[in-house]
């Protein structure tokens, strides 16, 4: 017989249902001895050869992949990462992989630790981590390693960790270099006198600093190429929108007129209204990530450049990569898979 013989052909020849053939092939469930004998005879007569890979997957119990990421509100950067995880659910279901997304409070390290403990108790097959809290993350991954649970990073990684399976995300240090280069493009050293670096206040204990590598790249570039520039940092509270204006008023009144402003995370929208109401001729403003509120400020001309990435691709690819490793022991081609850095202006953002 042709090798195109299917399980349906076997069922027809044996006079049983497709489900009965499946149970005989995979030795699961109760099948009457007479029916089982008919199935085996039909398989022999038709020369049916089961798909070995399909049989392996059919007999495999579901493996759980935990995706550990921050809580978010609608329109925030983390929502794009979440969407990528959600898109992966159906994509890996055929591999008997179940995706379990666990959220922790992004400004509370104790919330992260609590969720990590729950994950460890659930004994997942693998974990994908967004590591906002470095010390707590290091403790968590040590326990994962001790329990032989493979793990990956998305968005950013811990430089001091050498046990992760893979990292998928932007090259943070180089993104800081790129930001500085775009900010000062075609500027002579004496022209860049003052630079404002706007940061957000995160957890009160100061444990969370996800853009530290990007900031290091930015500062290194500025020190090398513009050593005379006065670089100052101001922190704004994302939970106190009313207080942001007063914070910036105080900062700029003490610093003077500043024509070079950057925000190295996805929250440039927090200060855009202030910048729009306090225009400065020749000012250049750069932020990160293509969330809707940032794109609106780009379109208005308040922000000059956004350095963006297709964030949902990171999380979707991470799940697929971990699934391939768990099912087929296929290691990623590159341990660090760096996402491209896209430069958006008001002229091209509508096509992104």
N, C-alpha and C positions, 0 to 999 in steps of 0.2 A: 504493500500500500504506500501511497505518497506520504511524505513526512508532514504534509499539511493536515493530517488527521487531527481533529480537535477533541476536546473533552465532550462537546455536544454530540459528535459522531459516536463516541463511546457510549454515551447515555442512550442514544437511540438504539444502537445495536443490542445493548443489555436490557433495554426496556425499563430503565430506571430514570430518576431525575438527575440533573446535572449536579445537584447538591450531594446526592448519594455517591456519585463518582468522585467528587472532591473529597468526601470523608474517607473513602477507601484509599485514595491516593496519598492522603496526608495522615492516615491512621488516627483519625479523631472522630469522636461521636459514635453512637451505636448504629451498626448496620447489620441487618439480618444476614445470617451465614449464606442463605441461598442467593440473596441479592449481591453480596460481596463476590461470590463465586461467578455470577453472571458478569460482573464488571471486570474481574480479572481475565475471564475468557474472552470478552470483547476486546480488551487491551491487547491480548496476544494475537487474536485474529486480525485486528486492524493494524497491528504494528505501531500502536500509539506510543510516542516518546514524550513524557512530561517535560515541560520547560524547567530545567533544574533550578535556574535563578528564581523563577516564579514560585516554585515549590518551596525554596528556602525562605522566601519572604512570607509565603502563606503560613508556614509553620512557625514563624517567628512571633514572639510576644511583642506587644508594643513597647518601644523604648521611649522614655521621656527625656526631652531636651528642655532644660529650664533657661529662659531668657530673663536675666536680671537687669532691670533698668529703672530709671527714676520715674516717679509720678509726674504728671504734666496736666496742663490745662489746654483747652482747644486753641490751636494756633501756635503753640510753642514748638521749638525745635525737636524736642523729644517725641512729639506726635508723629513726625516723619519716620523716626526709627521704629516706633511701635507699629506703624502701618506696614513696614517691611517685614516685621516679625509675623504680623497677621497674614500677609500675602503668602508666607512660606508654609502656612498650616496645611493647605491642600496639596502644595507642591511635594511635601515629604510624606504625606499620609500613605502613599503607595509603598513606601519603604518601611511601613510599620513604625514610623516616628511620630510621636505626639508632642506638640509644642505647648509648653506651659509658661506663660508670661507672668513673672512676679514683679510687682512694683514696690519701690521703697521711696520714702520722703527724701527729696533731693537736698534738703537743708538740715537733715537730722541723721547723724551717724548711727544713733541707737536704733533707728528704724532699719537702716541697712543691716546692722548686725542681727537684728531680730529675724529679718527675712532670710538672711544667710543661714541662720540656725535651722529655720524651717526647711530650707532647701536641702541641707545636709541630712536632716531626718528623713526626707522623702527618698533619698538614695537615687537620684536621677542617673541616666546613662551619660549625660554630658551637660555642660553649663556654658552659656554665653553671658559675658559680664560687661556692663558699663561701669567702670571703677571710679566713682566720684570720690571715694574716701580711701586714700592710698594705704594707710596703716591697717585699717580694718579689712581692706581687700587682700592685703598680703597674708593676714591671719587666715582669711577664708580660703585662699588658694592653696595655702599649706595643707589645710585639712582636706581639700579636694585631692591634692596630690597623694596624701597619706591613704586616701580611700580609693586610689586608682580611678578617679573620675576625670576624664579629659575636659579641658576648658579653653575658651577662646575669649579674646577681647574685641569689642567694637567701639568705635568713636575715638577712644584713646586707650593707651596701655600703660602699664607700670614698667618703667625703664629698668628697675632693679630686679624684675622677675624674669627668670630664664626657663620656666617650666611650662609655659603656655603652648598650646597646639598651634594657634594662629592668631594673627591680628588683622582686622579689616577696618580701614579708616584712612583719614587724611594724614599725610606726614606732618605732624603738628609743628615740629621745629622749622621745617622748611616753609610751612604756611606763614609763620611769623616773619621769616626772611622776605617772603613774597609781599606780605603786607607792608613792611617797611620800604621795600623797593618801590612799590606802587605809590605809597604816600609821598615819597620824596623824588619821584621820577623827574629827571632833567633839572633838579635843583642843585645849585652850588652850595658847598658847605656853609657859607656865611648866610645863606638865605633861610636856612632852617634854624631859627633861634629858639622856638618853644614848641614842645609837643605835649599834648594831653593824652594820657592813657586812662580811659574810663573803665572801671571794673565794677562788678556787682558784689554787694555784701552777701556772702553765702551763709554757711552755718556759723553760729556765734563762736564756736570753739576754733574756727579757722582750719578745720580738717579737710575741707573740700576745696580743691583748686584745679579743676580739670583743664584749664588752659595754660598751665605753668610752662609746658614745653614750648607752646606757641609764643608766649611772652618772652621766654629766653631767646628764641630766634629773633624776635623783633628787636629786643634790647641789644643783642650782639651786633646786629646789622647797623643799628643807629650809632653805637659806640665806635664801630670801625669806620663808618663813612661820614658821620656827622658828630665828631667828638665834642664839639662846642655847643651842641644843642642842649637846652634845659628840658629834661624829660621829667614830668611830674604825673603822679597818679591820683585820681579821685575815685572814691567808691560811692555808689548810689545804692539805695535800698529798693529792690524790686517790689517789696510789699508795702512801700510807702510812696505811692505815686505823687501825692501832694508835697512830699518833702524833697523830691528830686530837684525841683526848680530852686529851692532855697539852698540846697547843697551845692548845686552848680554855680549859683550866684556868688556864694561865699568863696568857692574855689577860684573862679575867674576874676573876681575883684582883687584877689591877692596875687594872681598870676599875670593878669593883664590880658591883652588881646592875643588870642591863640589862633593860628591859621592851620594847624595840623592836629587832627583829632582822630584817634582810633578807639575801637572797642573790639576786643579780641575774642568775644563770645558771640552768641546769636542775639543779644539783647540791645542792639543799637537803636531799636524802636523806642526804648525807654527814654532816650534823651533827644529824640528827633524833634518833638514839638518844641522843646526848649531852644534847640539850634535854629529852628524855623523862625522863632520869635526874637532871636538875638543874632541877626545876620552879621557876618564879617566878610568883607570883600576879599576874594582870593582864597577863601577857606577850603580845605580839602578834608573830607570825612570818609573813613573806610570802616566797614563792619563785615560781619560774617553771616552766611547762611541765608537761604532763599525762602524764609517763612513769609507769609502774606504781609504782615505788618512791616517787615523790612523792605519788601518789594514796593510797597506803597510809598515809603519814604524815598526810595531810589527814584521812583517815577516822578515824585514831586521835586527832585533835585536837591533835597536836603542832605541825602547821602550820595556820594559820588561813585563809590565802588562797593560791591559786595563780593567777597570771595566765597564761593558756594560749592556745594557737593550734592550729589544725589544720595541723600542720607538713607532713604529706604532701600537702596541697592546694597548698602553695607550690611544691614540686618538680614535681608533676604539671602544674600550670598553666604553670610555666616552660618545660617541654619542649614543651607544646602551642603556647605563644606563639612560641618560637623556630622550631618546625616551620612554623607559619603564615607566618613572615617568610621563611624559606628557600624555601618552595615557592610561595607566592603573593605575596611581597613585602608582606605585610600587617603594618604596624607596630602595636604594641600601642596600645590606646585611651588608656592612661595610661602614661607612662614609669615612674612609680613606682606600683605596685599594692600598697597597704598592706592587710595582713590585719587582720581584726578582733581585738580583745583581749578574751578571755573571762575572766570573774571566777568562779573555782570555790571553793566552800566544801564542807564535809562534807555539806551538805544537798542540793547539786545535782550533785556530781561523778559520781555513779553513772549519770547520764543523758547524760554528755558523750560 
